[in-house]
Amino acid sequence: MTKPSKLSLVLVCTLAGAVVLIGGRPAASQRQVRTPPVRTPVVRPPVARERNPEEQPEDPYAHTGVLVEAFVVQVDLAALYEMGVSPLGQEPHAVSVENILECLKDRDKATVVTGAKAVGSHRSEQGRVRQSETTYRPRTKAVNTNQGPRNTVEYRAYENGQTFAVWPTVLSENTVVLRYEFSYSGSGVRGKQQSHSEVPPDGVSWTWDGPASANVGEPTIVGAAQDESRAIFLILTAHIAGRT
């Protein structure tokens, strides 16, 4: 028997290796099919975007001026009672602007003591006005001279003054909110003739302050004071004055 050549041995080994490799792989029908994993989409909440201050809506009433008129009115209580007004302000016969306007038709029943006007800007600028006047009253005084006692006349000054300040806020074309301060002090009541006697005049003073809501163009009673015979009312009237 002849010995196989080296070339034959190499060929046999190569074929055997190929058979082993082929036999080690599974058939196509036996392969496992891998299903790709199903990924659930992640829903992320929207990121809140910071609001730019420059994007804020403009105030429609910015730089709007408001003219406010203040009136102090003195009314005879008897005239109000004749109209059925309750002395304690009980509804439905509490005093109203209409009652005061009706009394003002007769100067013996009511009179406007003083008034002031000021213009303020919506939510930004204060309106303020101050008024003062001086009343001089004569006073006789005895002075000793070389010729003996002698009467001389000197004058004493009495100050009348009022201050009105208002800060308006426009809510709509028909409604405003007013923060106000009003004060008056003086000698006697204006509107009445003052005697020039040597007796010092009676001093009066009123002060009101606070917030008030008012309809544009409609007088509103915001303060009052009274004694046994008269009532003193502070009445405010607001008007839209346009852009400032």
C-alpha positions in Angstrom: 0.0 0.0 0.0 1.4 3.3 -1.0 1.7 6.1 1.5 -0.5 9.1 0.9 1.2 12.2 -0.2 1.4 15.3 1.8 -0.9 17.1 -0.6 -3.6 14.5 -0.1 -3.4 14.8 3.7 -3.8 18.5 3.6 -6.8 18.2 1.3 -8.5 15.7 3.5 -8.0 17.9 6.7 -9.4 20.9 4.9 -12.6 19.1 3.8 -13.1 17.7 7.3 -12.9 21.1 8.8 -15.4 22.4 6.3 -17.8 19.6 7.2 -17.5 20.5 10.9 -18.2 24.2 10.3 -21.2 23.5 8.1 -22.6 21.0 10.6 -22.2 23.4 13.5 -24.5 26.2 12.1 -28.3 25.8 12.6 -30.5 25.7 9.5 -32.3 28.9 8.4 -35.6 27.5 9.6 -34.3 26.9 13.1 -32.9 30.4 13.7 -34.6 32.5 16.5 -36.1 35.8 15.3 -35.4 38.6 17.7 -38.2 41.1 18.1 -36.9 44.6 18.6 -38.0 46.2 21.9 -40.9 48.5 21.8 -40.0 51.9 23.1 -42.7 54.0 24.7 -42.3 57.7 23.8 -41.6 59.9 26.9 -43.9 62.8 27.1 -42.1 65.7 28.7 -44.0 68.7 30.1 -43.5 71.9 28.3 -40.8 74.1 29.8 -42.3 77.2 31.3 -40.9 80.2 29.4 -40.1 83.2 31.5 -42.2 86.2 30.6 -40.3 89.1 29.4 -41.3 92.2 31.3 -41.3 94.0 27.9 -44.1 91.7 26.8 -46.5 92.8 29.6 -49.7 94.3 28.1 -49.7 98.1 28.3 -52.1 99.6 30.9 -54.8 101.3 28.7 -55.0 104.1 31.3 -51.3 104.8 31.7 -50.6 108.5 31.8 -54.3 109.3 31.9 -55.0 112.5 33.9 -57.9 112.8 36.2 -59.3 116.2 37.3 -60.9 116.1 40.7 -63.0 118.9 42.1 -63.6 119.2 45.9 -66.4 121.2 47.4 -67.3 121.9 51.0 -71.0 122.6 51.3 -72.8 123.9 54.4 -76.5 122.8 54.7 -79.1 123.8 57.2 -80.3 120.7 59.0 -83.8 121.9 59.2 -83.9 122.1 55.4 -82.8 118.5 55.1 -85.4 117.3 57.7 -88.1 119.0 55.6 -87.1 116.7 52.8 -87.6 113.7 55.0 -83.9 113.0 55.5 -83.2 110.9 58.5 -81.2 112.7 61.2 -79.2 109.5 61.8 -78.7 108.6 58.1 -81.2 105.8 58.2 -82.1 104.3 54.8 -84.0 104.9 52.6 -83.9 108.6 53.6 -80.2 109.1 54.1 -78.9 112.4 52.7 -78.0 112.3 49.0 -76.3 114.7 46.5 -79.7 115.4 45.1 -80.9 116.7 48.5 -77.9 119.0 48.7 -78.3 120.3 45.2 -82.0 121.1 45.9 -80.9 123.0 49.1 -78.3 125.0 47.1 -81.1 126.6 45.1 -81.9 128.6 48.2 -78.9 130.5 49.8 -80.7 130.5 53.1 -80.6 126.7 53.2 -77.2 125.9 51.8 -74.0 127.5 50.5 -70.7 126.4 49.0 -68.1 127.3 51.7 -65.0 126.6 49.7 -63.7 124.5 46.8 -60.5 123.2 45.2 -59.4 121.4 42.1 -56.4 119.2 41.4 -55.2 117.0 38.6 -53.5 113.6 39.2 -52.1 111.0 36.9 -53.4 107.4 36.9 -51.5 105.3 39.5 -48.4 107.5 39.3 -48.7 111.2 40.0 -50.3 113.0 42.9 -52.4 116.0 42.3 -52.0 118.7 45.0 -53.2 122.3 45.5 -52.8 124.6 48.5 -54.5 127.9 49.0 -54.3 130.4 51.8 -55.5 133.9 52.5 -55.1 136.3 55.4 -57.8 138.3 57.1 -56.9 141.4 59.1 -59.0 142.4 62.1 -58.6 145.8 63.8 -57.8 145.9 67.5 -57.9 149.1 69.7 -55.0 149.4 72.2 -54.3 152.1 74.8 -50.8 153.6 74.6 -49.2 156.0 77.1 -47.7 159.1 75.6 -46.3 162.4 76.8 -49.8 163.9 76.3 -51.4 161.0 78.3 -53.1 157.8 77.3 -54.0 157.5 73.7 -55.9 154.8 71.8 -54.2 153.3 68.7 -55.5 150.7 66.3 -53.4 147.7 65.3 -54.4 144.8 63.0 -54.1 141.2 63.8 -53.7 138.7 61.0 -55.9 135.5 60.8 -55.0 132.9 58.3 -57.5 130.9 56.2 -56.1 128.0 54.3 -56.9 124.7 52.6 -55.0 121.8 51.1 -56.3 119.2 48.7 -54.3 116.2 47.5 -55.6 113.3 45.4 -54.2 110.1 43.9 -56.5 108.7 41.2 -56.7 105.2 39.8 -58.8 104.7 36.7 -60.8 101.4 36.7 -62.8 102.1 33.5 -64.0 105.0 31.5 -66.8 105.4 34.0 -65.3 104.5 37.3 -62.3 105.8 39.3 -60.9 105.2 42.8 -59.6 108.3 44.6 -57.3 108.4 47.6 -57.7 111.9 48.9 -56.7 114.3 51.7 -58.6 117.6 52.3 -58.1 120.0 55.1 -59.4 123.5 55.8 -58.8 125.9 58.7 -59.7 129.5 59.0 -61.6 132.2 60.9 -65.3 131.9 60.5 -67.2 130.4 57.6 -66.8 131.8 54.2 -69.9 133.0 52.5 -71.1 134.9 55.5 -70.3 138.6 56.1 -67.7 139.0 58.8 -68.1 141.8 61.3 -65.0 144.0 61.9 -65.5 144.1 65.7 -62.6 143.7 68.0 -63.9 140.3 69.0 -61.7 137.5 67.5 -63.5 135.6 64.8 -64.6 132.0 65.5 -62.1 129.5 64.2 -63.2 126.5 62.2 -61.3 123.5 60.7 -62.2 120.3 58.9 -60.1 117.4 57.8 -61.0 114.4 55.7 -59.0 111.7 54.1 -59.4 108.2 52.8 -60.3 106.2 49.7 -63.5 106.6 47.7 -65.0 105.1 44.5 -66.8 107.5 42.2 -68.5 107.5 38.9 -66.9 109.8 36.4 -68.8 113.1 36.2 -71.1 112.4 39.2 -70.7 114.2 42.5 -70.0 111.9 45.5 -70.3 112.6 49.2 -67.1 111.4 50.8 -67.1 113.1 54.2 -69.4 115.1 56.5 -69.5 116.8 59.9 -72.4 118.4 61.7 -73.4 120.3 64.8 -76.9 121.1 66.3 -77.9 123.3 63.4 -75.8 122.6 60.3 -74.1 119.9 58.4 -70.8 120.3 56.4 -70.2 117.9 53.5 -67.2 117.2 51.4 -68.2 116.4 47.8 -65.8 115.1 45.1 -66.4 115.0 41.4 -63.9 113.3 39.0 -63.4 113.9 35.3 -61.1 112.1 32.8 -58.8 114.8 31.6 -57.0 112.9 28.9 -53.3 111.8 28.4 -50.7 113.6 30.4 
